[in-house]
Amino acid sequence: MVQATFKISAEDLTADLLEKIKSLFPGKNFEILISVKPKETPEEAKRRIDRSIENIERNKNVVAFSPEEYEALVQKLSQQ
Protein backbone atom coordinates (compact mmCIF):
# COMPACT_ATOMS: atom_id res chain seq x y z
CA MET A 1 0.00 0.00 0.00
CA VAL A 2 1.23 3.46 -0.87
CA GLN A 3 0.22 6.46 1.20
CA ALA A 4 0.90 10.10 0.54
CA THR A 5 -0.05 13.18 2.52
CA PHE A 6 -0.36 16.55 0.86
CA LYS A 7 -0.76 19.59 3.09
CA ILE A 8 -2.00 22.48 1.00
CA SER A 9 -4.15 25.56 1.21
CA ALA A 10 -7.63 25.65 -0.29
CA GLU A 11 -6.35 27.98 -3.01
CA ASP A 12 -3.82 25.38 -4.13
CA LEU A 13 -6.41 22.61 -4.53
CA THR A 14 -6.99 22.90 -8.26
CA ALA A 15 -8.13 20.63 -11.05
CA ASP A 16 -4.53 20.67 -12.32
CA LEU A 17 -3.28 19.36 -8.97
CA LEU A 18 -5.90 16.60 -8.97
CA GLU A 19 -4.82 15.58 -12.47
CA LYS A 20 -1.19 15.41 -11.31
CA ILE A 21 -2.20 13.24 -8.36
CA LYS A 22 -4.16 10.95 -10.71
CA SER A 23 -1.06 10.60 -12.87
CA LEU A 24 0.82 9.18 -9.86
CA PHE A 25 -1.55 6.20 -9.76
CA PRO A 26 -2.30 5.21 -13.37
CA GLY A 27 -4.98 2.54 -13.65
CA LYS A 28 -5.46 2.36 -9.87
CA ASN A 29 -8.38 3.12 -7.62
CA PHE A 30 -7.45 5.44 -4.80
CA GLU A 31 -9.02 7.36 -1.96
CA ILE A 32 -8.69 11.05 -1.20
CA LEU A 33 -9.33 12.12 2.37
CA ILE A 34 -9.70 15.81 3.16
CA SER A 35 -9.39 17.01 6.75
CA VAL A 36 -9.41 20.54 8.05
CA LYS A 37 -7.57 21.13 11.27
CA PRO A 38 -8.66 24.07 13.39
CA LYS A 39 -6.05 26.66 14.12
CA GLU A 40 -4.33 26.27 17.44
CA THR A 41 -4.74 29.17 19.84
CA PRO A 42 -1.61 30.58 21.47
CA GLU A 43 -2.74 29.09 24.79
CA GLU A 44 -3.20 25.65 23.23
CA ALA A 45 0.21 25.87 21.59
CA LYS A 46 1.84 26.82 24.91
CA ARG A 47 0.14 23.89 26.69
CA ARG A 48 1.25 21.48 23.95
CA ILE A 49 4.82 22.73 24.09
CA ASP A 50 4.84 22.63 27.91
CA ARG A 51 3.60 19.00 27.82
CA SER A 52 6.30 18.13 25.31
CA ILE A 53 9.00 19.68 27.49
CA GLU A 54 7.66 17.85 30.53
CA ASN A 55 7.65 14.55 28.63
CA ILE A 56 11.25 15.08 27.56
CA GLU A 57 12.33 15.97 31.10
CA ARG A 58 10.61 12.81 32.44
CA ASN A 59 11.84 10.69 29.52
CA LYS A 60 8.19 9.85 28.85
CA ASN A 61 6.83 9.24 25.33
CA VAL A 62 10.32 9.80 23.92
CA VAL A 63 11.75 7.78 21.07
CA ALA A 64 15.49 8.04 20.46
CA PHE A 65 17.54 6.56 17.65
CA SER A 66 21.23 6.43 16.95
CA PRO A 67 22.06 7.48 13.40
CA GLU A 68 22.62 3.82 12.54
CA GLU A 69 19.28 2.73 14.04
CA TYR A 70 17.49 5.51 12.20
CA GLU A 71 19.05 4.54 8.88
CA ALA A 72 18.14 0.87 9.44
CA LEU A 73 14.54 1.83 10.19
CA VAL A 74 14.32 4.01 7.10
CA GLN A 75 15.64 1.17 4.96
CA LYS A 76 13.17 -1.30 6.49
CA LEU A 77 10.18 1.02 6.05
CA SER A 78 11.12 1.89 2.48
CA GLN A 79 11.04 -1.82 1.57
CA GLN A 80 7.45 -2.26 2.78
N, C-alpha and C positions, 0 to 999 in steps of 0.2 A: 504494500500500500504506500502510496506517495501522498504526503501532505505538504501544503504550502500555506503560509499565512501572509496576507498582504495587508498592511496597515496604511490606509489612504484617507484623504479627506473626501467629502461628498463631491466636491468639484472635480476631483480626479477620476471619479467613477464614470467612465465614458463608454460608449459603444466600442470605440477603438480598443480600449483596455480589455473589455470583455472578449473581443475577437482575438487579441494577443493571448489571453488566458486559454481560450479554446484551442489555439494552435499548439499549446504545450501538451495537450492531451488528444491527439488526433485519433478518431475512431473510438474514443472511450466515453463512457458515461461518468459524470462527476457531479459533485454536490458543491454548491456555493452557500456558505453560511455567513450572514451579515449580523454583526453585533455592534451595538452602540454603547460605549462605556461612558457613564456620566463623569463629568469633570470632578476631580478631587478638590475639595476645599483646602485652603491652607492649613486649617486645623486637622483635617484628616491626614494630610501629607505629613504633618509634624508627628501625629500619633503613630503613623506607619513607620516613619524613620526612627522614632524613639523605640518602638517594639523591635525593630531590626537591630539597633545598637544593643539593646538589652539581650537579645538572643545571642549576639556575637560575644558579649561579655560573659554570658553564662554557658557558652559553647553549646547552645540549644538550637536545633534546626539548622545546623551548619554543615555544609558538605565541603570537604577540602580534597584537592587532588594535587599530586606532584605533577610536574610537566609530563613525565613519562606515563603516569596513570591517565592523565587527561588525553594524551595522544592515543593511547590504547583504546579508551572509550570512544573517541571520535572514529577511529578505524572500525571498531565493532559496530557502532550505530550506522555508519555509512554503508556497511555490507548488508544491512537488513532491508 
